[in-house]
């Protein structure tokens, strides 16, 4: 596993892998690509009317991080150098995107 990770780092493949995975998932409509940033104080002023929407947005944003922490064990951040950290995070987010879309991918394979 270590040699594989070093190969990804050496050839800068983790960023390319993330791009390929995201492209595939986007073309199948399985990856959220758009959104907007809203000031939390504006949301807080309308808390009673928009709480379900707010919770939905928060859940969609936090879910990839939960997958990375729980499924792939990335719970502690260590300084390993910017290139290593970037390669590892690109790989983890690519795998996280695949993990979250796994049911849709498996269903589409079973159907055709």
C-alpha positions as CSV (number, residue, x, y, z in Angstrom):
1,X,0.0,0.0,0.0
2,X,2.9,2.3,0.8
3,X,4.5,1.7,-2.5
4,X,1.3,2.4,-4.3
5,X,0.8,5.7,-2.4
6,X,4.4,6.6,-3.3
7,X,3.8,5.8,-6.9
8,X,0.7,8.1,-6.9
9,X,2.7,10.9,-5.3
10,X,5.7,10.5,-7.6
11,X,3.7,10.8,-10.8
12,X,1.1,13.3,-9.4
13,X,-1.7,10.8,-10.1
14,X,-3.9,11.4,-7.1
15,X,-5.2,14.8,-8.5
16,X,-5.7,13.2,-11.9
17,X,-7.5,10.3,-10.3
18,X,-9.8,12.7,-8.4
19,X,-10.6,14.5,-11.6
20,X,-11.4,11.3,-13.5
21,X,-13.6,10.0,-10.7
22,X,-15.4,13.3,-10.4
23,X,-15.9,13.5,-14.2
24,X,-17.4,10.0,-14.3
25,X,-19.7,10.7,-11.3
26,X,-20.8,14.1,-12.7
27,X,-21.7,12.7,-16.1
28,X,-23.9,10.1,-14.3
29,X,-25.5,12.8,-12.2
30,X,-24.1,11.4,-9.0
31,X,-21.9,14.3,-7.8
32,X,-23.0,17.6,-6.4
33,X,-21.0,20.3,-8.3
34,X,-22.8,23.6,-7.6
35,X,-23.8,25.5,-4.6
36,X,-23.4,28.8,-2.9
37,X,-21.9,30.1,0.4
38,X,-24.2,31.9,2.7
39,X,-23.3,33.9,5.8
40,X,-24.3,31.9,8.9
41,X,-25.8,35.0,10.6
42,X,-28.3,35.3,7.7
43,X,-29.3,31.7,8.1
44,X,-29.5,32.1,11.9
45,X,-32.0,35.0,11.5
46,X,-34.4,32.7,9.7
47,X,-33.7,29.6,11.8
48,X,-37.3,28.6,12.4
49,X,-38.3,28.7,8.7
50,X,-35.2,27.3,7.0
51,X,-33.9,24.8,9.6
52,X,-34.7,21.7,7.5
53,X,-32.9,23.2,4.5
54,X,-30.0,24.2,6.6
55,X,-29.7,20.7,8.1
56,X,-29.8,19.2,4.6
57,X,-27.0,21.5,3.3
58,X,-24.9,20.8,6.4
59,X,-25.4,17.1,6.0
60,X,-24.3,17.1,2.3
61,X,-21.2,19.1,3.2
62,X,-20.2,17.1,6.2
63,X,-20.9,13.6,4.7
64,X,-17.6,13.3,2.7
65,X,-15.6,14.2,5.8
66,X,-17.4,11.5,7.8
67,X,-16.7,8.9,5.1
68,X,-13.0,9.9,5.1
69,X,-12.8,9.7,8.9
70,X,-14.9,6.6,9.5
71,X,-14.5,4.4,6.4
72,X,-10.9,5.2,5.6
73,X,-9.5,5.9,9.1
74,X,-8.2,9.4,8.4
75,X,-8.8,10.8,11.9
76,X,-5.5,12.5,12.7
77,X,-3.8,15.1,10.6
78,X,0.0,14.8,10.5
79,X,2.4,17.1,8.7
80,X,4.1,14.9,6.0
81,X,4.9,17.6,3.5
82,X,2.5,19.5,1.3
83,X,2.9,17.1,-1.6
84,X,2.1,14.0,0.5
85,X,-0.8,15.7,2.3
86,X,-2.3,16.9,-1.0
87,X,-1.9,13.5,-2.7
88,X,-3.4,11.7,0.3
89,X,-6.4,14.1,0.5
90,X,-7.0,13.9,-3.3
91,X,-7.0,10.1,-3.0
92,X,-9.3,10.1,0.0
93,X,-11.8,12.5,-1.5
94,X,-11.8,10.5,-4.8
95,X,-12.5,7.3,-2.8
96,X,-15.1,9.1,-0.7
97,X,-17.0,10.2,-3.8
98,X,-17.0,6.6,-5.1
99,X,-18.1,5.3,-1.7
100,X,-21.0,7.7,-1.5
101,X,-22.1,6.8,-5.1
102,X,-21.6,3.0,-4.7
103,X,-25.3,2.1,-4.5
104,X,-26.1,4.0,-7.7
105,X,-23.1,2.5,-9.5
106,X,-23.9,-1.0,-8.4
107,X,-27.6,-0.6,-9.5
108,X,-26.6,0.8,-12.9
109,X,-24.3,-2.2,-13.4
110,X,-26.9,-4.7,-12.4
111,X,-29.5,-3.1,-14.8
112,X,-27.4,-3.1,-17.8
